[in-house]
Amino acid sequence: MIQVPHTYSEWVTVLELLRARRQDEEVLEAMKGGSLEWQSGVAERFTKRLLEVVNDRMNAASDRFQKEMGRAGTSEGAIVQALLALRKELGFLVQALTLSALPEKEHQKYVQLILDQADIIQHSLEESAKGDRSGKLASLVRNHKVNQLQGGQKV
């Protein structure tokens, strides 16, 4: 069981587990129950560390997606799985940023960063799919949008 973080050092431990993609559900639960004294110095270090971890996970998700798409070839099932895995990771990161430890203004700003990135990825995928003459890739990308988070709705 992961300890619910209340101090900066406890948060560092939990964020490193988040970065390592270990025990994601337990980490998320601990993060949601956590708190932090929002004071100068600590707040800046905490948000810097949190955003570094989220950025690392987004980069890793993008890399995994690229590899999976490269291996998928023309397999519709593999393409859909890659799209859904990317969407799942982006949705998880939105949840990870929905913390009571963050002030509402910060929370909204950081979640919006992920939503904006998801929109950019979706647009890029749709543009890339235009090169597929069969139209199958474009259909898959439109029907399995990576920017539809949390039950098909944008957050």
C-alpha angles and dihedrals in degrees: 000000000000118000115243105245122237103154130055092250091052089050091052090057093049093045091053089054088050091050091050091051090233121148093350096179093048091045091050092050092050091047093051090052094045130102137192134197100247102220135140113281096018093056093052094047092046096050091044091053093043093051092046090055093046091047091050090051092047091050091048091048091051091049092049090048092052092049092047091049090049091053094042095069105170096337105127092198093054092047091051091048091052092049093047093047090053092047091049092053093048090049091050091052090052088053091047089057093050093091131151086215090069121074111246093250092054092044092053092046094051095044089050089056090059093044090050091049090049089052091050091050092048092049091049092050092050091049092048092048091058087078092064106096095199092060091222095114092048090050092050092048092049094045095046102039116186091210095062100095131178106021096340094305127110109242 
